[in-house]
């Protein structure tokens, strides 16, 4: 692991930069090393961020020292003596390990010491801990995870990808409003087009949940793009695609697996070309490198868990230092743009237009 230079001395007041991000130092396949290194990278790149690394003080402190970093007004360590592993049952694990790093990270937000939280640890654990420690935004029925997906026309937000697998139509409608608010604030899409993931474009197709939700979205005041099939997601026909967490998680994992397999196959083909046309290899590598960067999860950093009082981003379990740094940068932007206030207003307007609180 290459050691980045230590972060520059802060030029702000003793209170530090305005956005403190609580980071689960123990979450992820490459934690805590990748998380500590990524946090130092973020401090170099994002002057408006400060970081609280939450985890085993001895382990985190040793890594920090080895990378040339130190605790100061922009970087602190919050001790957490326990770790919720990736394979543990989230609810049982949180109960058995009350001092786990995920819970401690979210408590930093709940108790006002941090503006946002990031974890690349157990996704179910992050959702469960947020449910336990954070209030929901007023009017929001169920929080959801929105994942940005690269498409032929830019970026599409897929929501939900695992926070809620037992959905009602109103949950999905709220997902649409929350993701649209996020898209306006963070992706710069003035009027996000919203679609429902379905097995066909026709209104008569789909489950009862899908058909009821589509009917409600059509009258929601959002820019309704209709039903879309799986292949159309990556064509960029909509800026927000809504589905329940069970379907969304399968879509996400299938997409990741397909992308990995395709790049492996392409890499093999490039090696074959190199044997007969070595001059073409450099050009191919350049093209493929650009494609890899555009589709690399590390460039997005983390997926927002929308619907809670407090900003929460969830990272990929394989998060690299680059992914961690980008997640911290993304968290500061979500706070700076006031996304939660925009979600509250969107849900308030929807409830007002629909005559109150739906079942």
ABEGO torsion letter per residue (X at the ends): XBBBBBBBBBABBAAEBABBBBBBAABEAAOAAAAAAAAAAAAAABAABBBBBBEBAAAAAAAAAAAGBBBBAABBBBBBABBBBAABBAAAAAAABAABAAAAAAAAAAAGABABBBBABBAAAAAAAAAAABBBBBGBABBBBBBBBBBAAEBBBBOBAGABABBBAAAAAAAAAAAAAAAAAAAGBABBBBBBBBABABAABEBAAAAAAAAAAAAAGBBBAEBBBAAAAAAGABABBBBBAAAAAAAAAAAAAAAAAAAAAAAAAAAAAAAABAAAAAAAAAAAAAAAAAABAAAAGBBBBBGBBEBBBBBBAABBAAAAAAAAAAAAAAAAAGAAAAAAAAAAAAAAAAGEBBX
